Amino acid sequence: MPNFQLSDAVFEEAAKRFPTPFHLYDEAGIRVRARALNAAFGWNPDFREYFAVKALPNPAILSILKEEGCGLDCSSATELTLAERCGFRGEEIILSANAMPPEEFSQARALGAVINLDDLSDVPTLRSHGGIPETVCLRFNPGGDFAIGNTIMGNPGEAKYGMMPSQLREALKELKTESVRTFGLHAFLSSNTREESYFPELAALLLTLGKELAEETGLRFGFIDLSGGIGIPYRPEDPEPDIAAIGEGVRRAFEKICPEGGVGIKTELGRWMTGPFGWLVTRAMHEKKIYRDYIGVDACAVNLMRPAMYGAYHHITVCGKRDWPEDHVYDVTGSLCENNDKFAVERKMPETVPGDLLVIHDTGAHGYAMGYNYNGRLRSAEILYTAEGGYRMIRRAETPDDYFATLTGF
Ligand SMILES: *Cc1c(COP(=O)(O)O)cnc(C)c1O
């Protein structure tokens, strides 16, 4: 089930101090999470989590994760700059390329970041933009469907990412003639999966292939990068994946395929790290009864796009009414001129009236970060609920001046 660790009093206190809507993040929860991950993979001496910056690109959060020993997975110049300004350096940063401007290779090389190449054509680009380093990571795409047992977990054959095995071979041959001595393998084959065998199966796939490639090329197989994809329980009936069991499953695969050790493990979890530790706090502003009952709130899809974009479920609670019977059915809507601007559709909820404070759960990853400015709506503030129980604004809300700032000649 979603994370109910914070009491309604925390959200109510925050809403007294800051105007709604805002995202609130729980520092203590994020720290506990990072420690659980590091413990689950502690058996691998070279383990490191590279938090996927895109999930929650706020320096306060990135700095907390740095203190917990995490690196960062970046995918753009701006994310690289964010990493640099938070004090991440060298191998604490991975750049995952995919159809990116070549200058971003130069920037990543200047920082000493690990480069994750997405295509054979990235080799000459890297050569002329920052140069080929000693260690590179290559992104693998196995094609077809990725299945565990009878369950299809993803469709790599339709995904734009990564290289086919023949291209990995060609890239490594070419890289070997230059300065590369060590390579790593990366793949991201399933998103938001709560299947605990996903990482173990992926590890087995990458370790087997990596050993083959090392034998063929004579290069050192340095690490596997399991990337992101571990899911979270968005719905009350969803179970929580057990990270200790996942770490143990990867260890078993590792010891079977790689008994000699010497291969590091990296992850780039985004959603699992911070998703359950963020909430979008919004106030009910309107009640409307037509063919359905609607509750209009002061947040909208620009503050949280997932429901509008994917029909994603986010649990909603009403402060002070957690124990009330869910005997009303509402669509919870924002103000955009788009009918998909709904945080919930035909949702059973307690009776809700204008003035109620609503808490939309699991917005700590791919929440604020996917924001936009449609309809001239502005992005909200972000508040950190600190480990000491304080409330710290870590990003102010946008103002109309921010909206107008990029318009030229106006
Ligand atoms: C999005 C992304 C992640 C994080 O994915 P989650 O589903 O949030 O865990 C990790 N690595 C790469 C390259 C990504 O694009």
The ligand as an SDF file (V2000), in Angstrom:
LIG
                    3D

 15 15  0  0  0  0  0  0  0  0999 V2000
   14.2120    6.8650  -16.0230 C   0  0  0  0  0  0  0  0  0  0  0  0
   15.5160    6.2010  -15.8850 C   0  0  0  0  0  0  0  0  0  0  0  0
   15.8810    5.6230  -14.6620 C   0  0  0  0  0  0  0  0  0  0  0  0
   14.9770    5.5910  -13.4590 C   0  0  0  0  0  0  0  0  0  0  0  0
   13.8330    4.8460  -13.6670 O   0  0  0  0  0  0  0  0  0  0  0  0
   12.8040    4.5710  -12.4800 P   0  0  0  0  0  0  0  0  0  0  0  0
   11.6970    3.8550  -13.1570 O   0  0  0  0  0  0  0  0  0  0  0  0
   12.4170    5.8860  -11.9330 O   0  0  0  0  0  0  0  0  0  0  0  0
   13.5140    3.7240  -11.4810 O   0  0  0  0  0  0  0  0  0  0  0  0
   17.1330    5.0500  -14.5820 C   0  0  0  0  0  0  0  0  0  0  0  0
   17.9870    5.0510  -15.6360 N   0  0  0  0  0  0  0  0  0  0  0  0
   17.6650    5.5870  -16.8260 C   0  0  0  0  0  0  0  0  0  0  0  0
   18.6630    5.5780  -17.9260 C   0  0  0  0  0  0  0  0  0  0  0  0
   16.4240    6.1790  -16.9890 C   0  0  0  0  0  0  0  0  0  0  0  0
   16.0950    6.7120  -18.1710 O   0  0  0  0  0  0  0  0  0  0  0  0
  1  2  1  0
  2  3  1  0
  2 14  2  0
  3  4  1  0
  3 10  2  0
  4  5  1  0
  5  6  1  0
  6  7  2  0
  6  8  1  0
  6  9  1  0
 10 11  1  0
 11 12  2  0
 12 13  1  0
 12 14  1  0
 14 15  1  0
M  END
$$$$
